[in-house]
Amino acid sequence: MNSNYYVSKTEPARNGDGTNVYFTFSYPDSGSQLNGNVKLTNQEYIDALKNVTADDMYSGLYKAIEAKIIEINTAATTTTTTTKEA
């Protein structure tokens, strides 16, 4: 799935607490594209740069983007149940 990602730009976050990574994801079957960005913490970005392969220097960023998207979309939710006493 990493070949469906294209990292278009990285830049420091304005307040200095991370790095914005801009990307395009191409859906393999339809050819549709999703453009977006994620903000990685400084440590996440450094770790992503350490996790590259010889044939793909962006592989660490692809994995970090996927992990951040999953984290954002699976944020913990809580449910509260209230019962009435008769």
VENBELCOR-V949367 format. One record per helix or strand of 2 or more residues. SS is the DSSP state (H for helix, E for strand). FROM is the first residue (numbers start at 1). TO is the last residue. If there is no record, write none. Layout:
BEGIN
ss=<SS;SS>
from=<FROM;FROM>
to=<TO;TO>
END
This chain:
BEGIN
ss=<H;E;E;E;H;H>
from=<2;5;19;33;42;59>
to=<4;12;26;40;50;73>
END
